[in-house]
Amino acid sequence: MRHAIALALSTVAIALAVAGCGGSGVRVIDGCKVQPETQCPGKNFSNQDLHGANFGGANLRAANFTGANLTGANFGGADLQGSLFTNANLTKAILNGADIWYADMTGATFSETTCPAGNVVTNEVCPQTD
């Protein structure tokens, strides 16, 4: 019985260590929580590995994603006005409903990327929409 309790306690301790000592597990970059509806205008995410990140509905106006890996990232409904995506990887990223007005996407990789209007593009830049 004591062996079973000790094993259970060590299993819980390992689980807490893996989960960041019981923390929320939310990644923070440049003081910004990487999560839906975050409010992080002007933050610097350049050269970060953000594959699969969920920024749905977030305010990321004028943020810098230069050279970032955004493969499979969700920006659905996000405010990305004036953000930099220069040389970023937007493969399979979701921009559906996002505001990309004045966003610089020079050299960004688009492959099976869902644009703000819902169209999917490969090897072409998402058009800016009103």
Phi, psi and omega in degrees: 000314179297325179296319179295320178293317178298319179296317179297317179296320179292326176296318178296318180298318179294317180299318178294321179296318179294324181277009179080043178060038176085005180288176184285341181079007179283126180284140179238127178231128180051039179077008183248130175283127178277093182198164178300146175061020177294153181247093187222054178296140175075008182283158183255111177246017186300138177061020178270150174269100183244028180301134179076005180296148179246103177250026182305128178071011184281156171261102180237031181303131178062023176283159182249112178247022182306126177069009182282150172269106183246026180304123178071010180289148179254115175244020183306124178073008182280153173268107182244019182306130175070010180283156179257124176238024182304124179059022177278155177262109181252028178300127179057019176286154180248116178245013184304121179079002180282152175263105182252020181302130181064012175287137179265112182245027180301125176076004180289150178267123177244118176213114184057037181271132178271118183278170181306325181278357178098352177283150181254131182236154172222131179062029172209155182278142175297133177288148175282137181236160177279000000 
